[in-house]
Amino acid sequence: MDYIKEISPEQAVILWQESRLSLSRCYEKAPEILKVHGSVIGTLGNFSASIGKAKSKKTFNVSAIVAAALKNGTVLRYAAELPEEKRKVLYIDTEQSPYHCLKVMKRILRMAGLPDDRDSGYLEFLALRKYTPEQRISIVEQAIYHSPDIGLVIIDGIRDMVYDINSPGESTRIISKLMQWTDDRQIHIHTILHQNKGDENARGHIGTELNNKAETVLLVEKDKGNSDISHVSAMHIRAMDFEPFAF
């Protein structure tokens, strides 16, 4: 599927001029909003990912990240510090039914120490299982650009934003979207993707693109001796590495 979209020479000139760096200007360091043991895993204007095999508790791990963001504090080993004007979290689930999404939503609120019997103004949860990849991308884009005070976006199932995870065109397109959304809105996006069954690599060409472009890739693995325990480590991290932990 071909996603190449050319722009006019006039548009290219405008973008060329906008993209030039100058030593006479100041460029701010990206605000650090997510840490583990003091190591930065998430900044505004970037995206990260959690990968793991089926049933490795990837969604539970991300629930802890969201809960930390909601309380602007620490949950498990995740410490969040979002600016006051970017306290809202947008959670997108592409795989589960509304019933199971609601269970995840309630768990997040409980982990954050918030009531689970009423909506939180800081959390918006979208269940997009019934839509096509194009529809999901359009819905997510509208939500990102039209949600005020948004700081953190979770995409649980980025694999469902493409038809073919091994398509270079589709993979490049959705990763380019992540980079565009995070830069335009100065937010952090955290995605979830399965690992290959035979090795530790993230699945498909989209997994390769994630590894190449993500700020941090967290690996969630079941304990070999106790399947009730999962371990989290940094498979890739731009900042200082952190000591792996378990839950």
Rosetta silent file (secondary structure, phi, psi, omega in degrees, C-alpha in Angstrom):
SEQUENCE: MDYIKEISPEQAVILWQESRLSLSRCYEKAPEILKVHGSVIGTLGNFSASIGKAKSKKTFNVSAIVAAALKNGTVLRYAAELPEEKRKVLYIDTEQSPYHCLKVMKRILRMAGLPDDRDSGYLEFLALRKYTPEQRISIVEQAIYHSPDIGLVIIDGIRDMVYDINSPGESTRIISKLMQWTDDRQIHIHTILHQNKGDENARGHIGTELNNKAETVLLVEKDKGNSDISHVSAMHIRAMDFEPFAF
SCORE:     score description
SCORE:     0.000 S_00000001
   1 L     0.000  125.058 -173.382    0.000    0.000    0.000 S_00000001
   2 L   -92.339  121.557 -178.981    1.557    3.278   -1.145 S_00000001
   3 L  -114.739   14.693 -179.137    1.408    6.153    1.323 S_00000001
   4 L   -70.003  124.961  179.849    3.828    8.535   -0.435 S_00000001
   5 L  -126.050  110.240 -177.971    2.278   11.990   -0.502 S_00000001
   6 L   -79.445  153.405  175.132    4.181   14.643   -2.386 S_00000001
   7 L  -115.996  160.686 -178.230    4.045   18.320   -1.495 S_00000001
   8 L   -71.950  158.209  176.065    4.346   21.274   -3.822 S_00000001
   9 H   -57.149  -36.093  179.678    7.696   23.048   -4.317 S_00000001
  10 H   -64.411  -43.237  177.617    6.209   26.096   -2.591 S_00000001
  11 H   -64.847  -39.129 -179.906    5.253   24.030    0.466 S_00000001
  12 H   -63.686  -37.912  178.391    8.687   22.409    0.490 S_00000001
  13 H   -64.507  -42.959  178.983   10.381   25.820    0.547 S_00000001
  14 H   -61.124  -46.728 -179.585    8.255   26.901    3.518 S_00000001
  15 H   -66.438  -35.966  176.329    9.083   23.701    5.423 S_00000001
  16 H   -60.011  -47.081 -179.602   12.761   24.045    4.508 S_00000001
  17 H   -65.201  -39.556 -179.766   12.872   27.534    5.999 S_00000001
  18 H   -67.526  -24.948 -173.717   10.972   26.422    9.119 S_00000001
  19 L   -89.606   -5.549 -177.344   13.384   23.520    9.651 S_00000001
  20 L   -74.154  132.921  174.989   16.604   25.549    9.713 S_00000001
  21 L   -90.987  152.183  179.087   18.422   25.707   13.033 S_00000001
  22 L  -139.988  137.114  177.720   20.227   28.836   14.170 S_00000001
  23 L   -70.833  -11.943  178.506   22.807   29.422   16.885 S_00000001
  24 L   -84.076   -6.661  179.872   21.146   32.769   17.553 S_00000001
  25 L  -108.273  156.917  176.028   18.031   31.003   18.841 S_00000001
  26 L  -102.898  135.329  177.874   17.425   29.084   22.055 S_00000001
  27 L  -118.979  121.152 -174.842   15.949   25.586   21.928 S_00000001
  28 L   -74.873  144.259  172.901   14.462   24.279   25.139 S_00000001
  29 L   -68.213  139.500 -178.813   15.300   20.851   26.493 S_00000001
  30 L   -61.265  128.856  178.468   12.305   18.518   26.335 S_00000001
  31 L   -60.001  133.800 -179.067   10.479   18.440   29.699 S_00000001
  32 E   -88.989  118.549 -175.163   11.023   15.112   31.501 S_00000001
  33 E  -115.311  -18.233 -179.252    7.685   13.641   32.590 S_00000001
  34 E  -132.358  131.389  179.601    8.315    9.912   33.208 S_00000001
  35 E  -137.563  156.528  170.014   11.168    8.309   35.148 S_00000001
  36 E  -129.686  119.968 -178.342   12.173    4.942   36.618 S_00000001
  37 L    51.953   35.172  179.513   14.657    5.056   39.506 S_00000001
  38 L    85.336   -9.447  177.529   15.617    8.564   38.381 S_00000001
  39 E   -87.323  132.414 -177.270   16.270    7.484   34.774 S_00000001
  40 E   -76.540  125.122  175.997   14.233    9.388   32.195 S_00000001
  41 E  -115.409  -11.435 -178.564   12.015    7.154   30.048 S_00000001
  42 E  -151.130  129.589  175.855    9.600    9.767   28.677 S_00000001
  43 E  -127.049  157.799  175.808    9.787   13.415   27.627 S_00000001
  44 L   -68.032  137.659 -178.126    7.297   15.741   25.975 S_00000001
  45 L    92.594    6.337 -179.811    7.713   15.756   22.203 S_00000001
  46 E  -136.244  173.446  176.494    8.796   12.105   22.026 S_00000001
  47 E  -134.663  158.609 -178.575    7.313    8.610   22.099 S_00000001
  48 E  -139.047  179.751 -177.061    8.173    5.324   23.774 S_00000001
  49 E  -151.067  153.781  167.531    6.941    1.740   23.768 S_00000001
  50 E  -114.652  131.332  175.744    6.344   -1.359   25.856 S_00000001
  51 E  -125.997  156.166  179.722    6.924   -4.711   24.168 S_00000001
  52 E   174.935  163.644  178.137    6.454   -8.246   25.417 S_00000001
  53 L   -76.695  169.920 -179.762    5.008  -11.610   24.558 S_00000001
  54 L   -56.983  140.526  177.156    1.334  -12.479   25.065 S_00000001
  55 L    66.201   21.305  178.396    0.200  -12.553   28.723 S_00000001
  56 L   -87.178    1.160  179.068    3.388  -10.855   29.946 S_00000001
  57 L    75.455   37.913  177.032    1.257   -8.156   31.669 S_00000001
  58 H   -62.306  -42.971 -177.931    2.127   -5.348   29.265 S_00000001
  59 H   -68.017  -36.182  176.627   -1.218   -3.643   29.873 S_00000001
  60 H   -63.976  -41.689  178.810   -0.807   -3.862   33.651 S_00000001
  61 H   -60.037  -44.675  179.436    2.629   -2.285   33.322 S_00000001
  62 H   -69.545  -31.544  175.490    1.206    0.574   31.258 S_00000001
  63 H   -58.326  -37.726  178.200   -1.668    0.922   33.745 S_00000001
  64 H   -66.481  -38.445  177.317    0.970    1.763   36.360 S_00000001
  65 H   -62.250  -45.528 -179.578    2.449    4.430   34.068 S_00000001
  66 H   -65.600  -42.643  179.148   -0.985    5.999   33.570 S_00000001
  67 H   -60.723  -41.095  177.165   -1.801    5.812   37.285 S_00000001
  68 H   -61.525  -40.168  179.216    1.471    7.592   38.087 S_00000001
  69 H   -66.382  -39.365 -179.033    0.562   10.293   35.564 S_00000001
  70 H   -65.142  -38.724  179.899   -2.933   10.721   37.037 S_00000001
  71 H   -91.536   -5.529 -175.630   -1.610   11.237   40.553 S_00000001
  72 L    49.735   49.545 -177.976    1.517   13.052   39.318 S_00000001
  73 L  -152.328 -146.621 -174.387    3.464   10.847   41.660 S_00000001
  74 E  -114.845  132.767  173.268    4.896    7.333   41.914 S_00000001
  75 E  -136.176  131.883 -167.996    3.207    3.994   41.162 S_00000001
  76 L    53.130 -120.236  177.930    5.294    0.795   41.149 S_00000001
  77 L  -107.158    4.432 -176.416    8.664    2.218   40.023 S_00000001
  78 E   -90.066  126.368  176.779    7.206    4.842   37.692 S_00000001
  79 E  -113.877  126.870 -178.614    7.437    8.493   38.731 S_00000001
  80 E  -116.308  142.914  176.571    5.443   11.058   36.740 S_00000001
  81 L  -145.119   85.742 -179.891    5.714   14.819   36.741 S_00000001
  82 L   -91.742  142.124  175.276    3.437   16.423   34.163 S_00000001
  83 L   -60.104  151.345 -175.868    3.119   20.219   33.856 S_00000001
  84 H   -57.307  -33.380 -178.672   -0.143   21.562   35.268 S_00000001
  85 H   -84.412    3.155  179.102   -1.352   22.530   31.787 S_00000001
  86 H  -134.277   45.857 -175.352   -0.682   18.983   30.483 S_00000001
  87 L   -87.719  -11.657 -174.239   -2.237   16.776   33.156 S_00000001
  88 E   -81.558  141.003  178.314   -4.772   14.986   30.948 S_00000001
  89 E  -114.328  132.239  175.184   -4.172   11.397   29.791 S_00000001
  90 E  -110.669  119.127 -178.713   -5.706    9.930   26.624 S_00000001
  91 E  -111.538  122.314  179.678   -5.811    6.111   26.592 S_00000001
  92 E  -114.213  123.770  176.392   -6.596    4.358   23.296 S_00000001
  93 E  -114.875  126.321 -177.086   -7.324    0.623   23.231 S_00000001
  94 L  -105.912   -3.151 -170.156   -7.606   -1.054   19.831 S_00000001
  95 L  -111.831  -36.764 -168.231   -7.986   -4.690   20.918 S_00000001
  96 L   -99.082  160.559  176.820  -10.486   -5.149   23.732 S_00000001
  97 L   -72.096  161.395  176.641  -14.248   -4.840   24.069 S_00000001
  98 H   -54.625  -35.611  179.556  -15.762   -1.887   25.953 S_00000001
  99 H   -60.758  -49.243 -178.659  -16.422   -4.255   28.890 S_00000001
 100 H   -72.854  -31.147  175.283  -12.757   -5.227   29.224 S_00000001
 101 H   -62.968  -39.044  179.676  -11.605   -1.656   28.544 S_00000001
 102 H   -64.149  -35.903  177.110  -13.745   -0.513   31.467 S_00000001
 103 H   -63.749  -40.603  177.037  -11.999   -3.051   33.718 S_00000001
 104 H   -64.371  -43.606 -179.861   -8.625   -1.584   32.716 S_00000001
 105 H   -59.757  -45.037  179.476   -9.941    1.931   33.300 S_00000001
 106 H   -64.144  -41.212  179.247  -11.186    1.042   36.796 S_00000001
 107 H   -62.248  -42.082  178.350   -7.870   -0.636   37.657 S_00000001
 108 H   -59.403  -46.368 -178.977   -5.938    2.474   36.591 S_00000001
 109 H   -62.961  -41.477  178.247   -8.101    4.695   38.789 S_00000001
 110 H   -64.043  -42.063  179.524   -7.674    2.366   41.781 S_00000001
 111 H   -63.733  -28.108  178.877   -3.898    2.274   41.272 S_00000001
 112 L   -86.806   -2.056 -178.770   -3.917    6.079   41.248 S_00000001
 113 L    75.733   25.806 -179.178   -5.922    6.166   44.487 S_00000001
 114 L  -109.119  156.468  177.714   -8.955    7.648   42.721 S_00000001
 115 L   -61.344  138.436 -179.858  -12.628    6.573   42.910 S_00000001
 116 L  -104.143   15.502  179.306  -13.455    3.911   40.316 S_00000001
 117 L  -111.198    8.953  175.640  -17.197    4.580   40.271 S_00000001
 118 L  -152.973  154.550 -176.983  -17.080    7.904   38.439 S_00000001
 119 L   -65.910  147.799  173.950  -15.202    9.456   35.541 S_00000001
 120 L  -101.494  135.760  178.025  -11.992   11.376   36.113 S_00000001
 121 L   -68.239  -11.328 -178.478  -11.556   14.686   34.333 S_00000001
 122 L   -98.239   -3.169 -177.381   -7.901   13.762   33.805 S_00000001
 123 E  -130.802  123.831  172.074   -8.508   10.476   31.941 S_00000001
 124 E  -116.976  128.573 -174.289  -10.221    9.908   28.600 S_00000001
 125 E  -119.424  124.853  179.703  -10.482    6.288   27.453 S_00000001
 126 E  -114.212  128.719  175.792  -11.297    5.310   23.852 S_00000001
 127 E  -103.958  108.191 -171.343  -12.308    1.771   22.807 S_00000001
 128 L  -114.119   23.121 -175.391  -11.567    1.515   19.062 S_00000001
 129 L   -58.239  -37.740 -170.844  -11.774   -2.226   18.470 S_00000001
 130 L   -81.408   -2.310 -174.079  -14.616   -2.043   15.910 S_00000001
 131 L   -99.769  162.983  176.654  -12.934    0.448   13.555 S_00000001
 132 L   -80.103  163.792  177.465  -10.584    0.052   10.585 S_00000001
 133 H   -54.732  -41.970  179.389   -6.930    1.152   10.782 S_00000001
 134 H   -63.822  -42.369  179.268   -7.678    4.316    8.763 S_00000001
 135 H   -63.967  -41.312  179.190  -10.615    5.175   11.007 S_00000001
 136 H   -60.878  -45.453  179.434   -8.525    4.583   14.138 S_00000001
 137 H   -60.069  -44.372 -179.265   -5.777    6.902   12.892 S_00000001
 138 H   -64.624  -42.863  179.633   -8.314    9.621   12.069 S_00000001
 139 H   -62.981  -47.287 -179.111  -10.078    9.290   15.434 S_00000001
 140 H   -62.277  -42.343 -179.743   -6.812    9.376   17.374 S_00000001
 141 H   -61.616  -44.198  178.711   -5.570   12.374   15.405 S_00000001
 142 H   -64.267  -41.439  179.997   -8.746   14.347   16.090 S_00000001
 143 H   -63.810  -41.541 -179.088   -8.650   13.424   19.780 S_00000001
 144 H   -65.901  -42.898 -175.184   -4.999   14.468   20.098 S_00000001
 145 H   -81.580  -16.529 -175.997   -5.441   17.804   18.346 S_00000001
 146 H  -119.138   12.695  175.112   -8.737   18.735   19.991 S_00000001
 147 L  -101.806  112.854  179.067   -8.231   17.596   23.592 S_00000001
 148 L   -69.875  152.457  173.815   -7.097   20.500   25.769 S_00000001
 149 L    64.891   20.799 -178.935   -4.465   19.978   28.485 S_00000001
 150 E   -78.554  137.669  179.822   -3.320   16.652   27.051 S_00000001
 151 E  -128.340  -34.477 -177.604    0.157   15.500   28.121 S_00000001
 152 E  -130.085  133.335  176.784    0.281   11.699   27.834 S_00000001
 153 E  -124.362  131.993  175.679   -1.272    9.421   25.206 S_00000001
 154 E  -110.352  129.753  172.480   -1.339    5.624   25.413 S_00000001
 155 E  -116.730   98.905 -178.585   -1.929    3.532   22.301 S_00000001
 156 E   -88.228   91.531 -178.910   -2.567   -0.024   23.486 S_00000001
 157 L   114.141   54.214  179.972   -2.269   -1.941   20.243 S_00000001
 158 H   -65.828  -19.290  176.487   -0.430    0.173   17.678 S_00000001
 159 H   -57.558  -30.363 -178.144   -0.349   -2.947   15.529 S_00000001
 160 H   -83.935    8.185  173.566   -4.042   -2.262   14.813 S_00000001
 161 H   -93.448   -1.060  177.625   -3.223    1.120   13.268 S_00000001
 162 L  -133.308  159.217  175.229   -1.898   -0.715   10.185 S_00000001
 163 L   -82.042  -41.362 -174.536   -3.175   -3.540    7.983 S_00000001
 164 L  -127.074  113.010 -177.450    0.198   -5.241    7.534 S_00000001
 165 L   -68.505  -13.103  178.886    2.834   -5.017   10.274 S_00000001
 166 L  -100.454    8.004  178.657    5.480   -6.000    7.715 S_00000001
 167 L   -84.159  116.130  177.449    4.628   -3.195    5.296 S_00000001
 168 H   -59.233  -39.318 -178.866    7.453   -0.621    5.190 S_00000001
 169 H   -63.949  -49.053  179.822    5.056    1.999    3.810 S_00000001
 170 H   -64.971  -41.780 -178.295    2.401    1.549    6.487 S_00000001
 171 H   -63.895  -45.404  178.752    4.977    1.282    9.270 S_00000001
 172 H   -62.716  -38.197 -179.232    6.790    4.439    8.193 S_00000001
 173 H   -63.074  -48.965 -175.558    3.486    6.256    7.910 S_00000001
 174 H   -71.476  -35.885  176.575    2.254    5.475   11.438 S_00000001
 175 H   -66.737  -37.415  175.498    5.665    6.123   13.044 S_00000001
 176 H   -62.710  -36.601  176.369    5.783    9.440   11.164 S_00000001
 177 H   -62.861  -43.919  178.827    2.353   10.195   12.615 S_00000001
 178 H   -58.958  -43.747 -179.751    3.659    9.537   16.135 S_00000001
 179 H   -66.736  -38.270  178.584    6.554   11.919   15.538 S_00000001
 180 H   -66.929  -48.414 -177.867    4.235   14.554   14.065 S_00000001
 181 H   -61.452  -45.230 -177.311    1.639   14.318   16.855 S_00000001
 182 H   -66.595  -37.265 -179.175    4.211   14.437   19.640 S_00000001
 183 H   -73.814  -47.154 -178.483    6.054   17.380   18.110 S_00000001
 184 H   -61.527  -42.950 -173.042    2.985   19.420   17.136 S_00000001
 185 H  -100.012   -3.788 -178.088    1.205   18.952   20.462 S_00000001
 186 L    49.545   58.113  178.819    4.297   18.608   22.692 S_00000001
 187 L  -123.377  173.760  171.262    2.949   15.449   24.289 S_00000001
 188 E  -115.724  133.018  176.504    4.392   12.019   25.069 S_00000001
 189 E  -112.855  131.131  175.308    2.940    8.925   23.399 S_00000001
 190 E  -118.074  125.918 -176.981    3.513    5.438   24.815 S_00000001
 191 E  -112.609  162.200  177.865    2.596    2.485   22.616 S_00000001
 192 E  -124.489  133.864 -179.638    2.245   -1.252   23.205 S_00000001
 193 E  -144.485  144.136  177.475    3.373   -3.925   20.742 S_00000001
 194 E   -73.639  153.846  170.459    3.813   -7.715   20.902 S_00000001
 195 E   -85.923  159.614  168.994    7.190   -9.408   20.570 S_00000001
 196 L   -62.191  148.266 -179.887    7.926  -12.061   17.983 S_00000001
 197 L   -68.392  -31.902 -173.826    7.233  -15.551   19.314 S_00000001
 198 L   -92.649  -12.564 -179.675   10.696  -16.825   18.397 S_00000001
 199 L  -150.351 -171.891 -175.596   12.894  -13.969   19.613 S_00000001
 200 L   -93.694    2.048 -177.382   12.934  -10.745   21.628 S_00000001
 201 L   -74.235  147.304  173.823   12.388   -8.370   18.707 S_00000001
 202 E   -65.089  146.769 -168.438    9.248   -6.245   18.464 S_00000001
 203 L   -71.184  132.847  170.438    6.889   -7.736   15.905 S_00000001
 204 H    74.639 -177.614  178.244    7.091   -6.833   12.226 S_00000001
 205 H   -65.726  -31.874  177.969    8.499   -3.880   10.332 S_00000001
 206 H   -63.904  -33.413  176.185    6.536   -1.584   12.608 S_00000001
 207 H   -66.802  -38.969  176.650    8.522   -3.052   15.508 S_00000001
 208 H   -62.665  -43.827  179.109   11.778   -2.287   13.724 S_00000001
 209 H   -63.961  -40.296  177.310   10.650    1.305   13.155 S_00000001
 210 H   -60.567  -46.866  179.950    9.648    1.638   16.812 S_00000001
 211 H   -60.308  -36.017 -177.553   13.055    0.406   17.967 S_00000001
 212 H   -75.920  -31.640 -170.641   14.789    2.874   15.661 S_00000001
 213 H  -109.634  -19.692 -174.523   12.734    5.944   16.536 S_00000001
 214 L   -71.806  147.803  175.889   11.432    5.507   20.093 S_00000001
 215 L   -67.696  -41.633 -179.800   12.969    7.372   23.010 S_00000001
 216 E  -144.490  140.292  171.142   12.636    4.277   25.215 S_00000001
 217 E  -122.206  115.342  179.111   11.543    0.690   24.611 S_00000001
 218 E   -91.893  135.850  177.539   10.522   -1.195   27.753 S_00000001
 219 E  -105.316  122.140  179.228   10.668   -4.994   27.750 S_00000001
 220 E  -109.922  119.078 -175.606    8.041   -6.767   29.870 S_00000001
 221 E  -130.131  143.596  172.358    8.790  -10.454   30.494 S_00000001
 222 E   -70.576  144.784  174.028    7.276  -13.215   32.597 S_00000001
 223 L   -66.855  134.919 -176.714    9.514  -14.643   35.295 S_00000001
 224 L   -66.927  -25.938 -178.584   10.827  -18.012   34.138 S_00000001
 225 L   -99.769  -18.036 -177.365   10.184  -19.606   37.523 S_00000001
 226 L  -144.632  105.612 -174.937    6.942  -17.872   38.516 S_00000001
 227 L   -69.427  -10.273  177.173    4.437  -16.853   35.835 S_00000001
 228 L   -80.448  -11.418 -178.218    2.653  -14.553   38.313 S_00000001
 229 L  -109.299  137.183  175.028    5.693  -12.247   38.324 S_00000001
 230 E  -120.672  147.466  179.416    6.759  -10.006   35.434 S_00000001
 231 E  -111.509  142.927  177.791   10.062   -8.191   34.968 S_00000001
 232 E  -120.246  128.596  176.476   10.545   -4.785   33.340 S_00000001
 233 E  -140.220  168.418  178.285   13.831   -3.690   31.786 S_00000001
 234 E   -93.762  112.991  175.649   14.974   -1.185   29.188 S_00000001
 235 E   -76.744  -33.689  175.828   15.545   -2.842   25.826 S_00000001
 236 E  -149.342  134.763  179.717   16.498    0.552   24.410 S_00000001
 237 E  -152.974  133.127  179.159   16.853    3.872   26.236 S_00000001
 238 L   -77.309  -33.508 -178.999   18.423    7.189   25.228 S_00000001
 239 L   -85.458 -170.692  177.399   18.942    8.277   28.820 S_00000001
 240 L   -62.937  136.650 -179.830   20.810    6.464   31.589 S_00000001
 241 L   -66.656  156.294  178.234   19.700    2.848   31.949 S_00000001
 242 L  -117.052  159.192  177.493   17.736    1.794   35.040 S_00000001
 243 L   -69.213  126.338  178.015   17.884   -1.268   37.252 S_00000001
 244 L   -56.014  150.082  179.013   15.265   -3.813   36.088 S_00000001
 245 E  -136.010  167.899 -177.274   12.339   -4.318   38.460 S_00000001
 246 E  -128.099  157.231  173.806    9.531   -6.813   38.974 S_00000001
 247 L  -144.616    0.000    0.000    5.855   -6.717   39.886 S_00000001
